[in-house]
């Protein structure tokens, strides 16, 4: 092979290596992608090289975990960590890498004992005991302006832990959230007294156990979409949340989306996307 051919191959190899480094580096952001596109536009990279690399969406392998570092660019919201079933060491490893790659992290279903075990290694984390949520928002100002309005409604105070998981998640994601607790159908006047607030919301999360009728009542009163969360609160025939789940799924009021039992995080994620659709 001629020297010119060897030099050409070496140059192409260096370009591919640099592209891999840019795309799979610590921060694969919209800014870095724009930089790569600009390089293609200027002729410094071939379009096919960029396309081939982007098809292999970047992720980081940490032990048994494969962290989706591309998710923020793809979906507008970075990967969130479910801590149930994970060891403290796994949580620290995953959270540390996510903080490094995306500058923030959200940990759900993190018990107080687990938090105490990881806090020494992750001292910047903030923890909400009732919500069982820990988070870090690097660069976030105490005066950060939250947008839109998501109303978080519960049937009773026993539903509050699930509601707090939703409330904290909404705030971390950037949606303005307002609480409206203990307004169940056993005293409907409590809900009706908040009519102006109900009609201001862009999305309403309704969290209820027992028979779960509150979601249908709210959906019948407002124009906003309702995200219904059945909870496991109730007596024997509640069947651990199956009864309110079936009630919500069979609601005659249109405009209700139902998430899984006790899934405050899932409700908040959906409500946030409705409230502030990613651009």
Buried (B, 14 or more C-beta within 10 A) or exposed (E): EEEEEEEEEEEEEEBBEBBBEBBBEBEBBEEBBEEBEEBBEEEEBBEEBBEEBBEEBBBBEBEEBEBBBBBBBEEBBBBBBEBEEBEBEBBBBBBBBBBEBBBBBBBBBBEEEBBEBBBEBBEEBEBBEEBBBBBBBEEEEEEEEBEBBBBBBBBBEBBBBBBBBBBBBBBBBBBBBBBBBBBBBEEEEBBEEBEEBBEEBBBBBBBBBBBBBBBBBBBBBBEBBBBBBBBBBBEEEBBBBBBBBBBBEEBEBEBBBBBEBBBBBBBBBBBBBBBBEEE
